[in-house]
């Protein structure tokens, strides 16, 4: 029984002394996305940065519904990607529907959009895509 207690004490010590990952503060970001003058019906928006990547953080992302989005993001300069896909043609051999990107590359895969998320103040962004 004394070995069991020693093992439990050792495990408790190791758990208590293990380094803890520091949570990076996140801030509420809201916004609107329009495409060709109308609210984007549905899509995805991604806020990302090299600093987030270096910390092992995934891109901050959320869905866009009727042009509006809300997400939690780390502070700093962010590259913004916007994506909206539509189905086309017949399903492939597995039965999956084929999709294609409807947003131009300069806003999606090769985005030129950037914003700065500040820890305080307004964090509302509007993207007018053409």
Rosetta constraint file for C-alpha pairs under 8 A:
AtomPair CA 1 CA 5 HARMONIC 6.48 0.50
AtomPair CA 2 CA 6 HARMONIC 6.14 0.50
AtomPair CA 3 CA 7 HARMONIC 6.08 0.50
AtomPair CA 4 CA 8 HARMONIC 6.16 0.50
AtomPair CA 5 CA 9 HARMONIC 6.07 0.50
AtomPair CA 6 CA 10 HARMONIC 6.14 0.50
AtomPair CA 7 CA 11 HARMONIC 6.20 0.50
AtomPair CA 8 CA 12 HARMONIC 6.10 0.50
AtomPair CA 9 CA 13 HARMONIC 6.11 0.50
AtomPair CA 10 CA 14 HARMONIC 6.19 0.50
AtomPair CA 11 CA 15 HARMONIC 6.13 0.50
AtomPair CA 12 CA 16 HARMONIC 6.00 0.50
AtomPair CA 13 CA 17 HARMONIC 6.07 0.50
AtomPair CA 14 CA 18 HARMONIC 5.98 0.50
AtomPair CA 24 CA 74 HARMONIC 6.79 0.50
AtomPair CA 25 CA 74 HARMONIC 6.03 0.50
AtomPair CA 25 CA 75 HARMONIC 7.64 0.50
AtomPair CA 26 CA 72 HARMONIC 5.55 0.50
AtomPair CA 26 CA 73 HARMONIC 4.86 0.50
AtomPair CA 26 CA 74 HARMONIC 4.49 0.50
AtomPair CA 26 CA 75 HARMONIC 6.90 0.50
AtomPair CA 27 CA 72 HARMONIC 5.16 0.50
AtomPair CA 27 CA 73 HARMONIC 5.24 0.50
AtomPair CA 27 CA 74 HARMONIC 6.20 0.50
AtomPair CA 27 CA 75 HARMONIC 7.12 0.50
AtomPair CA 27 CA 117 HARMONIC 7.99 0.50
AtomPair CA 27 CA 119 HARMONIC 6.70 0.50
AtomPair CA 28 CA 70 HARMONIC 7.05 0.50
AtomPair CA 28 CA 71 HARMONIC 5.83 0.50
AtomPair CA 28 CA 72 HARMONIC 4.62 0.50
AtomPair CA 28 CA 73 HARMONIC 6.53 0.50
AtomPair CA 28 CA 123 HARMONIC 7.12 0.50
AtomPair CA 29 CA 70 HARMONIC 5.61 0.50
AtomPair CA 29 CA 71 HARMONIC 5.32 0.50
AtomPair CA 29 CA 72 HARMONIC 5.94 0.50
AtomPair CA 29 CA 73 HARMONIC 6.75 0.50
AtomPair CA 29 CA 117 HARMONIC 7.86 0.50
AtomPair CA 29 CA 123 HARMONIC 5.07 0.50
AtomPair CA 29 CA 124 HARMONIC 5.87 0.50
AtomPair CA 29 CA 125 HARMONIC 7.80 0.50
AtomPair CA 30 CA 68 HARMONIC 7.56 0.50
AtomPair CA 30 CA 69 HARMONIC 5.66 0.50
AtomPair CA 30 CA 70 HARMONIC 4.36 0.50
AtomPair CA 30 CA 71 HARMONIC 6.57 0.50
AtomPair CA 30 CA 123 HARMONIC 6.46 0.50
AtomPair CA 30 CA 124 HARMONIC 4.76 0.50
AtomPair CA 30 CA 125 HARMONIC 6.49 0.50
AtomPair CA 31 CA 68 HARMONIC 5.80 0.50
AtomPair CA 31 CA 69 HARMONIC 5.41 0.50
AtomPair CA 31 CA 70 HARMONIC 6.59 0.50
AtomPair CA 31 CA 124 HARMONIC 5.02 0.50
AtomPair CA 31 CA 125 HARMONIC 4.58 0.50
AtomPair CA 31 CA 126 HARMONIC 5.37 0.50
AtomPair CA 31 CA 127 HARMONIC 7.81 0.50
AtomPair CA 32 CA 39 HARMONIC 7.53 0.50
AtomPair CA 32 CA 67 HARMONIC 5.23 0.50
AtomPair CA 32 CA 68 HARMONIC 4.56 0.50
AtomPair CA 32 CA 69 HARMONIC 6.32 0.50
AtomPair CA 32 CA 125 HARMONIC 6.60 0.50
AtomPair CA 32 CA 126 HARMONIC 4.80 0.50
AtomPair CA 32 CA 127 HARMONIC 6.26 0.50
AtomPair CA 33 CA 39 HARMONIC 5.97 0.50
AtomPair CA 33 CA 40 HARMONIC 5.83 0.50
AtomPair CA 33 CA 64 HARMONIC 7.76 0.50
AtomPair CA 33 CA 67 HARMONIC 4.80 0.50
AtomPair CA 33 CA 68 HARMONIC 6.38 0.50
AtomPair CA 33 CA 69 HARMONIC 7.95 0.50
AtomPair CA 33 CA 126 HARMONIC 5.97 0.50
AtomPair CA 33 CA 127 HARMONIC 4.80 0.50
AtomPair CA 33 CA 128 HARMONIC 6.04 0.50
AtomPair CA 33 CA 129 HARMONIC 7.37 0.50
AtomPair CA 34 CA 38 HARMONIC 5.09 0.50
AtomPair CA 34 CA 39 HARMONIC 4.17 0.50
AtomPair CA 34 CA 40 HARMONIC 5.11 0.50
AtomPair CA 34 CA 67 HARMONIC 6.05 0.50
AtomPair CA 34 CA 127 HARMONIC 6.28 0.50
AtomPair CA 34 CA 128 HARMONIC 4.91 0.50
AtomPair CA 34 CA 129 HARMONIC 5.89 0.50
AtomPair CA 35 CA 39 HARMONIC 6.18 0.50
AtomPair CA 35 CA 40 HARMONIC 5.58 0.50
AtomPair CA 35 CA 128 HARMONIC 6.16 0.50
AtomPair CA 35 CA 129 HARMONIC 4.65 0.50
AtomPair CA 35 CA 130 HARMONIC 5.70 0.50
AtomPair CA 36 CA 128 HARMONIC 7.70 0.50
AtomPair CA 36 CA 129 HARMONIC 6.22 0.50
AtomPair CA 36 CA 130 HARMONIC 4.83 0.50
AtomPair CA 37 CA 128 HARMONIC 7.32 0.50
AtomPair CA 37 CA 129 HARMONIC 7.79 0.50
AtomPair CA 37 CA 130 HARMONIC 7.53 0.50
AtomPair CA 39 CA 66 HARMONIC 5.78 0.50
AtomPair CA 39 CA 67 HARMONIC 4.24 0.50
AtomPair CA 39 CA 68 HARMONIC 7.83 0.50
AtomPair CA 40 CA 64 HARMONIC 7.32 0.50
AtomPair CA 40 CA 65 HARMONIC 7.28 0.50
AtomPair CA 40 CA 66 HARMONIC 5.81 0.50
AtomPair CA 40 CA 67 HARMONIC 4.45 0.50
AtomPair CA 41 CA 64 HARMONIC 7.35 0.50
AtomPair CA 41 CA 65 HARMONIC 5.75 0.50
AtomPair CA 41 CA 66 HARMONIC 4.42 0.50
AtomPair CA 41 CA 67 HARMONIC 5.83 0.50
AtomPair CA 42 CA 63 HARMONIC 7.12 0.50
AtomPair CA 42 CA 64 HARMONIC 5.11 0.50
AtomPair CA 42 CA 65 HARMONIC 4.83 0.50
AtomPair CA 42 CA 66 HARMONIC 6.19 0.50
AtomPair CA 42 CA 67 HARMONIC 7.01 0.50
AtomPair CA 42 CA 84 HARMONIC 6.55 0.50
AtomPair CA 43 CA 63 HARMONIC 5.69 0.50
AtomPair CA 43 CA 64 HARMONIC 4.92 0.50
AtomPair CA 43 CA 65 HARMONIC 7.04 0.50
AtomPair CA 43 CA 82 HARMONIC 7.20 0.50
AtomPair CA 43 CA 83 HARMONIC 5.48 0.50
AtomPair CA 43 CA 84 HARMONIC 4.27 0.50
AtomPair CA 43 CA 85 HARMONIC 7.09 0.50
AtomPair CA 44 CA 61 HARMONIC 6.99 0.50
AtomPair CA 44 CA 62 HARMONIC 5.77 0.50
AtomPair CA 44 CA 63 HARMONIC 4.42 0.50
AtomPair CA 44 CA 64 HARMONIC 5.46 0.50
AtomPair CA 44 CA 82 HARMONIC 5.77 0.50
AtomPair CA 44 CA 83 HARMONIC 5.15 0.50
AtomPair CA 44 CA 84 HARMONIC 6.44 0.50
AtomPair CA 45 CA 61 HARMONIC 5.49 0.50
AtomPair CA 45 CA 62 HARMONIC 5.73 0.50
AtomPair CA 45 CA 63 HARMONIC 6.32 0.50
AtomPair CA 45 CA 64 HARMONIC 6.78 0.50
AtomPair CA 45 CA 69 HARMONIC 7.93 0.50
AtomPair CA 45 CA 80 HARMONIC 7.04 0.50
AtomPair CA 45 CA 81 HARMONIC 5.72 0.50
AtomPair CA 45 CA 82 HARMONIC 4.53 0.50
AtomPair CA 45 CA 83 HARMONIC 6.42 0.50
AtomPair CA 46 CA 59 HARMONIC 6.04 0.50
AtomPair CA 46 CA 60 HARMONIC 5.60 0.50
AtomPair CA 46 CA 61 HARMONIC 4.30 0.50
AtomPair CA 46 CA 62 HARMONIC 6.92 0.50
AtomPair CA 46 CA 79 HARMONIC 7.95 0.50
AtomPair CA 46 CA 80 HARMONIC 5.55 0.50
AtomPair CA 46 CA 81 HARMONIC 5.10 0.50
AtomPair CA 46 CA 82 HARMONIC 6.47 0.50
AtomPair CA 47 CA 59 HARMONIC 5.74 0.50
AtomPair CA 47 CA 60 HARMONIC 5.03 0.50
AtomPair CA 47 CA 61 HARMONIC 6.20 0.50
AtomPair CA 47 CA 73 HARMONIC 7.24 0.50
AtomPair CA 47 CA 78 HARMONIC 5.55 0.50
AtomPair CA 47 CA 79 HARMONIC 5.77 0.50
AtomPair CA 47 CA 80 HARMONIC 4.81 0.50
AtomPair CA 47 CA 81 HARMONIC 6.79 0.50
AtomPair CA 48 CA 52 HARMONIC 6.73 0.50
AtomPair CA 48 CA 53 HARMONIC 7.70 0.50
AtomPair CA 48 CA 58 HARMONIC 7.73 0.50
AtomPair CA 48 CA 59 HARMONIC 4.73 0.50
AtomPair CA 48 CA 60 HARMONIC 6.28 0.50
AtomPair CA 48 CA 78 HARMONIC 5.17 0.50
AtomPair CA 48 CA 79 HARMONIC 5.35 0.50
AtomPair CA 48 CA 80 HARMONIC 6.63 0.50
AtomPair CA 49 CA 53 HARMONIC 6.38 0.50
AtomPair CA 49 CA 59 HARMONIC 7.66 0.50
AtomPair CA 49 CA 77 HARMONIC 6.88 0.50
AtomPair CA 49 CA 78 HARMONIC 5.13 0.50
AtomPair CA 49 CA 79 HARMONIC 6.09 0.50
AtomPair CA 50 CA 54 HARMONIC 6.06 0.50
AtomPair CA 51 CA 55 HARMONIC 6.37 0.50
AtomPair CA 52 CA 56 HARMONIC 6.35 0.50
AtomPair CA 52 CA 57 HARMONIC 4.96 0.50
AtomPair CA 52 CA 58 HARMONIC 7.07 0.50
AtomPair CA 52 CA 59 HARMONIC 7.47 0.50
AtomPair CA 52 CA 74 HARMONIC 7.79 0.50
AtomPair CA 53 CA 57 HARMONIC 5.35 0.50
AtomPair CA 53 CA 58 HARMONIC 6.61 0.50
AtomPair CA 53 CA 59 HARMONIC 7.77 0.50
AtomPair CA 60 CA 71 HARMONIC 7.16 0.50
AtomPair CA 60 CA 72 HARMONIC 6.76 0.50
AtomPair CA 60 CA 73 HARMONIC 5.62 0.50
AtomPair CA 60 CA 74 HARMONIC 7.85 0.50
AtomPair CA 61 CA 71 HARMONIC 6.60 0.50
AtomPair CA 62 CA 69 HARMONIC 6.94 0.50
AtomPair CA 62 CA 70 HARMONIC 6.99 0.50
AtomPair CA 62 CA 71 HARMONIC 5.99 0.50
AtomPair CA 63 CA 69 HARMONIC 6.45 0.50
AtomPair CA 64 CA 68 HARMONIC 5.48 0.50
AtomPair CA 64 CA 69 HARMONIC 4.92 0.50
AtomPair CA 65 CA 69 HARMONIC 6.66 0.50
AtomPair CA 73 CA 117 HARMONIC 7.52 0.50
AtomPair CA 74 CA 117 HARMONIC 7.24 0.50
AtomPair CA 75 CA 116 HARMONIC 7.33 0.50
AtomPair CA 75 CA 117 HARMONIC 4.81 0.50
AtomPair CA 75 CA 118 HARMONIC 5.50 0.50
AtomPair CA 75 CA 119 HARMONIC 5.84 0.50
AtomPair CA 76 CA 116 HARMONIC 5.32 0.50
AtomPair CA 76 CA 117 HARMONIC 5.11 0.50
AtomPair CA 76 CA 118 HARMONIC 6.41 0.50
AtomPair CA 77 CA 114 HARMONIC 6.96 0.50
AtomPair CA 77 CA 115 HARMONIC 5.75 0.50
AtomPair CA 77 CA 116 HARMONIC 4.19 0.50
AtomPair CA 77 CA 117 HARMONIC 6.28 0.50
AtomPair CA 78 CA 114 HARMONIC 5.50 0.50
AtomPair CA 78 CA 115 HARMONIC 5.38 0.50
AtomPair CA 78 CA 116 HARMONIC 5.98 0.50
AtomPair CA 78 CA 117 HARMONIC 7.29 0.50
AtomPair CA 79 CA 111 HARMONIC 7.31 0.50
AtomPair CA 79 CA 112 HARMONIC 7.50 0.50
AtomPair CA 79 CA 113 HARMONIC 5.98 0.50
AtomPair CA 79 CA 114 HARMONIC 4.57 0.50
AtomPair CA 79 CA 115 HARMONIC 6.76 0.50
AtomPair CA 80 CA 107 HARMONIC 7.64 0.50
AtomPair CA 80 CA 111 HARMONIC 6.63 0.50
AtomPair CA 80 CA 112 HARMONIC 7.69 0.50
AtomPair CA 80 CA 113 HARMONIC 5.22 0.50
AtomPair CA 80 CA 114 HARMONIC 5.48 0.50
AtomPair CA 80 CA 115 HARMONIC 7.20 0.50
AtomPair CA 81 CA 107 HARMONIC 5.74 0.50
AtomPair CA 81 CA 108 HARMONIC 4.75 0.50
AtomPair CA 81 CA 109 HARMONIC 6.88 0.50
AtomPair CA 81 CA 110 HARMONIC 7.97 0.50
AtomPair CA 81 CA 111 HARMONIC 5.62 0.50
AtomPair CA 81 CA 113 HARMONIC 7.06 0.50
AtomPair CA 82 CA 103 HARMONIC 7.24 0.50
AtomPair CA 82 CA 107 HARMONIC 5.83 0.50
AtomPair CA 82 CA 108 HARMONIC 4.93 0.50
AtomPair CA 82 CA 111 HARMONIC 7.97 0.50
AtomPair CA 83 CA 101 HARMONIC 6.76 0.50
AtomPair CA 83 CA 102 HARMONIC 7.45 0.50
AtomPair CA 83 CA 103 HARMONIC 6.00 0.50
AtomPair CA 83 CA 107 HARMONIC 7.86 0.50
AtomPair CA 83 CA 108 HARMONIC 5.57 0.50
AtomPair CA 84 CA 101 HARMONIC 5.82 0.50
AtomPair CA 84 CA 102 HARMONIC 5.64 0.50
AtomPair CA 84 CA 103 HARMONIC 6.06 0.50
AtomPair CA 85 CA 99 HARMONIC 5.94 0.50
AtomPair CA 85 CA 100 HARMONIC 5.29 0.50
AtomPair CA 85 CA 101 HARMONIC 4.54 0.50
AtomPair CA 85 CA 102 HARMONIC 5.64 0.50
AtomPair CA 85 CA 103 HARMONIC 7.92 0.50
AtomPair CA 86 CA 99 HARMONIC 5.19 0.50
AtomPair CA 86 CA 100 HARMONIC 5.58 0.50
AtomPair CA 86 CA 101 HARMONIC 6.66 0.50
AtomPair CA 86 CA 102 HARMONIC 6.76 0.50
AtomPair CA 87 CA 97 HARMONIC 6.37 0.50
AtomPair CA 87 CA 98 HARMONIC 5.57 0.50
AtomPair CA 87 CA 99 HARMONIC 4.25 0.50
AtomPair CA 87 CA 100 HARMONIC 6.58 0.50
AtomPair CA 88 CA 97 HARMONIC 7.44 0.50
AtomPair CA 88 CA 98 HARMONIC 5.82 0.50
AtomPair CA 88 CA 99 HARMONIC 5.82 0.50
AtomPair CA 88 CA 100 HARMONIC 7.27 0.50
AtomPair CA 89 CA 97 HARMONIC 7.92 0.50
AtomPair CA 89 CA 98 HARMONIC 6.80 0.50
AtomPair CA 90 CA 97 HARMONIC 6.77 0.50
AtomPair CA 90 CA 98 HARMONIC 7.14 0.50
AtomPair CA 91 CA 95 HARMONIC 5.13 0.50
AtomPair CA 91 CA 96 HARMONIC 5.25 0.50
AtomPair CA 91 CA 97 HARMONIC 4.36 0.50
AtomPair CA 91 CA 98 HARMONIC 5.98 0.50
AtomPair CA 92 CA 96 HARMONIC 5.61 0.50
AtomPair CA 92 CA 97 HARMONIC 6.43 0.50
AtomPair CA 92 CA 98 HARMONIC 6.82 0.50
AtomPair CA 103 CA 107 HARMONIC 6.65 0.50
AtomPair CA 103 CA 108 HARMONIC 6.26 0.50
AtomPair CA 104 CA 108 HARMONIC 6.30 0.50
AtomPair CA 105 CA 109 HARMONIC 5.12 0.50
AtomPair CA 105 CA 110 HARMONIC 5.22 0.50
AtomPair CA 105 CA 111 HARMONIC 6.33 0.50
AtomPair CA 106 CA 110 HARMONIC 5.12 0.50
AtomPair CA 106 CA 111 HARMONIC 4.43 0.50
AtomPair CA 106 CA 112 HARMONIC 5.57 0.50
AtomPair CA 106 CA 113 HARMONIC 7.86 0.50
AtomPair CA 107 CA 111 HARMONIC 4.14 0.50
AtomPair CA 107 CA 112 HARMONIC 6.11 0.50
AtomPair CA 107 CA 113 HARMONIC 6.38 0.50
AtomPair CA 107 CA 129 HARMONIC 7.52 0.50
AtomPair CA 115 CA 125 HARMONIC 7.94 0.50
AtomPair CA 117 CA 123 HARMONIC 6.35 0.50
AtomPair CA 118 CA 122 HARMONIC 7.78 0.50
AtomPair CA 118 CA 123 HARMONIC 6.95 0.50
